[in-house]
Amino acid sequence: MIDTLEVPSMRLSDMVAERIAKAIIDGTMPAGSRVRDQELAQKLGVSRMPVREALQRLQRVGLIETAASRYTRVTAVTPEVAQATRQFAGHYVTSLMRMALAAATPEARVTAAAEIDAMVAELDAGGSPAVAYRELQDLFMRVADNAFMSMVSSDLGLAIERNLATLDGPDGTQVAAMLDALRDAVLAGDAAAGARVLQAAFGIEDE
């Protein structure tokens, strides 16, 4: 069940997209589910326009598919797409990390390290590795403070989180260990060490 939205300062259609994506990721709206904008609008307590805009956004990143005059439905993630996403995510988060450390002050590195510690604590409490990866991407994006990356990263983050959640990848304990090692590299401002940690975690060969 998708709860009624309270409208924050962000665009309403973006909030709707995030809520629908969350329902897709957690299985509330499983693959193959038909999506009806009027029904979603009623559940969320909004008009149909922001729902339509949200569905267009989610279609662009592969969470929704539409056949004109036939259906709008939640996509299925094939094993091939999941593996391709894993490879892309490894390179993407490594690039974000490098951009972030190039821009980060010593104080920003300390703050980032504390946020990574919080991610580890969430995993230790049973949190999702896919969510941790997205939080890591969001962290590096904020520290990098790159306007173009900010425009595109939100949609990428939704798609990566959804697709990685379908993989039988490292468990929470293994991801927490990776984050611990990454934290030390971030605190030291050592992008090369951070890249090695991330490449090993995503199975990317050393460049």
C-alpha positions in Angstrom: 0.0 0.0 0.0 1.4 3.4 -1.0 0.7 6.1 1.6 -0.7 9.5 0.9 2.0 12.0 0.2 2.8 15.1 2.2 4.2 17.7 -0.2 7.7 18.9 0.7 9.8 21.6 -0.9 10.9 19.3 -3.8 8.9 18.9 -7.0 5.8 16.9 -6.4 6.4 14.7 -9.4 9.9 13.8 -8.1 8.4 12.9 -4.7 5.8 10.7 -6.5 8.5 9.0 -8.6 10.5 8.3 -5.4 7.5 6.7 -3.7 6.6 4.6 -6.7 10.2 3.5 -7.1 10.3 2.5 -3.4 7.2 0.4 -3.9 8.8 -1.3 -6.9 12.1 -1.9 -5.1 10.5 -3.4 -2.0 8.1 -5.6 -4.0 4.9 -3.8 -3.1 4.6 -3.3 -6.9 6.2 -6.5 -8.3 7.4 -7.0 -11.9 4.4 -7.3 -14.3 2.1 -5.2 -12.1 -0.2 -3.0 -14.1 0.2 0.7 -13.3 -2.8 3.0 -13.6 -2.2 6.7 -13.1 -5.7 7.4 -11.8 -5.5 4.7 -9.1 -2.0 5.9 -8.0 -3.2 9.5 -7.9 -6.0 8.5 -5.6 -3.7 6.5 -3.3 -1.2 9.3 -3.1 -3.7 12.1 -2.8 -2.4 14.0 -5.8 -3.7 14.9 -9.3 -2.9 12.7 -12.3 -0.4 15.1 -13.8 2.5 14.6 -11.3 1.8 10.8 -11.4 2.1 10.9 -15.2 5.3 12.9 -15.0 6.7 10.5 -12.4 5.9 7.4 -14.6 7.6 9.0 -17.6 10.7 9.5 -15.4 10.6 5.9 -14.2 10.1 4.7 -17.8 13.3 6.5 -18.8 15.4 4.5 -16.3 13.7 1.2 -17.0 11.4 0.7 -14.0 8.2 1.1 -16.0 7.4 0.1 -19.5 4.5 1.3 -21.6 2.8 0.0 -24.8 0.5 2.7 -26.2 -3.2 2.1 -25.6 -2.3 -1.4 -24.1 -0.6 -1.2 -20.8 1.8 0.5 -18.4 3.5 -2.0 -16.1 6.5 -2.6 -13.8 9.4 -4.1 -15.7 11.2 -7.3 -14.9 14.9 -7.2 -14.3 16.7 -9.9 -16.4 19.9 -11.5 -15.1 21.7 -9.8 -18.0 20.5 -6.3 -17.0 21.3 -7.0 -13.4 24.9 -8.0 -14.2 25.3 -5.0 -16.5 24.0 -2.7 -13.8 26.5 -4.2 -11.3 29.4 -3.5 -13.7 28.2 0.0 -14.4 27.6 0.7 -10.7 31.1 -0.2 -9.9 32.6 2.2 -12.4 30.1 4.9 -11.5 30.6 4.9 -7.8 34.3 4.8 -8.3 34.1 7.9 -10.5 31.9 9.6 -7.9 34.4 8.8 -5.2 37.3 10.3 -7.1 35.3 13.5 -7.9 34.3 13.8 -4.2 37.8 13.4 -2.8 39.2 15.9 -5.3 36.7 18.4 -4.0 36.6 17.5 -0.3 38.1 19.6 2.4 39.6 17.7 5.4 36.5 18.6 7.4 34.3 17.2 4.6 36.2 14.0 4.6 35.7 13.6 8.4 31.9 14.2 7.9 31.8 11.7 5.0 33.7 9.1 7.0 31.0 9.5 9.8 28.3 8.9 7.3 29.9 5.8 6.0 30.1 4.6 9.7 26.3 5.2 9.9 25.8 3.0 6.8 27.8 0.2 8.4 25.7 0.5 11.5 22.5 0.2 9.3 23.9 -3.0 7.7 24.8 -4.4 11.1 21.2 -3.9 12.0 20.0 -5.9 9.0 19.9 -3.2 6.4 19.9 -3.8 2.6 23.3 -3.8 0.7 21.5 -2.3 -2.3 20.3 0.6 -0.2 23.8 1.1 1.2 25.2 1.3 -2.3 22.7 4.0 -3.2 23.4 6.0 0.0 27.1 5.8 -0.8 26.5 7.2 -4.3 24.3 10.0 -2.8 27.1 10.8 -0.3 29.8 11.1 -2.9 27.5 13.1 -5.1 26.9 15.7 -2.4 30.6 16.0 -1.5 31.5 16.3 -5.2 29.0 19.1 -5.6 28.9 18.8 -9.4 25.8 20.4 -10.9 25.5 18.1 -13.9 26.0 15.0 -11.8 23.3 16.2 -9.4 20.9 16.4 -12.3 21.4 12.9 -13.5 22.3 10.9 -10.4 18.9 10.6 -8.8 17.4 8.7 -11.7 20.5 6.5 -11.9 20.4 5.8 -8.2 16.9 4.5 -8.4 17.7 2.2 -11.3 20.9 0.9 -9.8 19.2 0.3 -6.4 16.3 -1.6 -8.0 18.5 -3.7 -10.3 21.2 -4.6 -7.7 18.5 -5.7 -5.3 17.7 -8.7 -7.7 21.3 -10.0 -7.5 22.6 -12.6 -5.0 25.6 -10.4 -4.3 27.7 -9.8 -1.1 25.7 -10.0 2.1 25.5 -7.2 4.6 28.5 -8.3 6.6 30.7 -8.3 3.4 29.4 -4.9 2.3 30.0 -3.5 5.8 33.6 -4.7 5.6 34.0 -3.0 2.3 32.6 0.2 3.7 35.0 0.0 6.6 38.0 -0.1 4.3 36.5 2.6 2.1 36.0 4.8 5.1 39.7 4.7 5.9 40.5 5.7 2.3 38.0 8.6 2.4 39.3 9.9 5.7 42.9 9.9 4.3 41.8 11.4 1.0 43.3 8.5 -0.8 41.3 8.1 -4.1 43.6 5.3 -5.4 43.0 3.2 -2.3 39.3 3.9 -2.4 39.2 2.8 -6.1 40.9 -0.5 -5.2 38.3 -1.2 -2.5 35.4 -0.4 -4.8 36.8 -2.3 -7.8 37.3 -5.4 -5.7 33.8 -5.1 -4.3 32.2 -4.9 -7.8 34.6 -7.4 -9.4 36.2 -4.9 -11.7 39.8 -5.6 -12.8 42.5 -3.1 -11.8 42.9 -0.4 -14.4 
